[in-house]
Amino acid sequence: INEEEAKATAIVEAWYPGGQGGEAIARLLAGDFSPAGRLPVTFYKSLDQLPAFSDYAMANRTYRYFTGEVLYPFGYGLSFSKFSYGKPKLSSKKWDAKKPLSITVEITNSGAMDADEVVQLYASRPDIPNTPLRTLIAFERVHIAKGKTKTVTFSVDERSLSTVDAGIS
């Protein structure tokens, strides 16, 4: 969809919308509500960016390992409103694997209409070789009236940051 992306202001992707999908898409296009869906996959600029399918290693595959520039990343989505994020706050400056860590962020709807936002929390473990570059570990969809601010808190425990290795052969 590179040509369409270059010409269009927005693109609506509606996979399997069901029996009421046409009405929902019409209401969306009419501006009756603001979209808040997020992509469950990555849209690459070209298939040439991906390794051959004879190579089953994860290197440069999926949002978790891809190092190149993409057309639309995993988790991407548009809104008819505008949101601004405050600086995230941690419940502790030091990680204790026995206790969950709380991460709190304020989100303000600075746009002209009430809308939902999907707040996403990603983590990376650069201290462990061969782990994903990023992993979605939590998300929350929140409705925020125009001009209002909401606080979202995520709890991160040791399982959220765990990794799986290749094991012992």
C-alpha positions, 0 to 999 in steps of 0.5 A: 500500500505504499502508493496509497499511503503516499496519496491518502490522508488516512487509511482504514483497515477493517479486517473481518468487520462482521455483520455490522461492519459496514455501518461501523465504517460509515459512522467512522468515516462520518466522524461520529466517533474517533478510531482507536484500533491498533495494528496487530501486525507490522506493515513493511515498506517492502517484502525485500526487507524480510528474510527468506522464508527458508530462514526460520530465525527471528532475526529481522522478523516481526516488530520484536526483532525488525531493525529497519524502517517500516510503513506502519509499525505494530501497535500503530493507529490513528485518532480524530483527536490528539493525545499528549503523554506526561513523563512516566513515573516509576514506583521505585528507582530500583528493580526488586524482582519480588515486588511488582513495579508500577509505571504511571503516566498521565495522558491528556486529550488535547484534541477537539473531540472525546476519544479513546487512546490505547496506551502501550508499554514496551520493554527491552532487555539489552542486557541479555543477548539475542532477546527481542529489541522490544516486546509489548508487555501491557496496554490499556484502552482508555476513554478521555473526554476532550480537554481532560487528563487520565492516569494509567498505571501498569504493574510490571512483574518478573514474568513481564520481563522474563525471556525464554532461551533456546534451552540446553541441547 
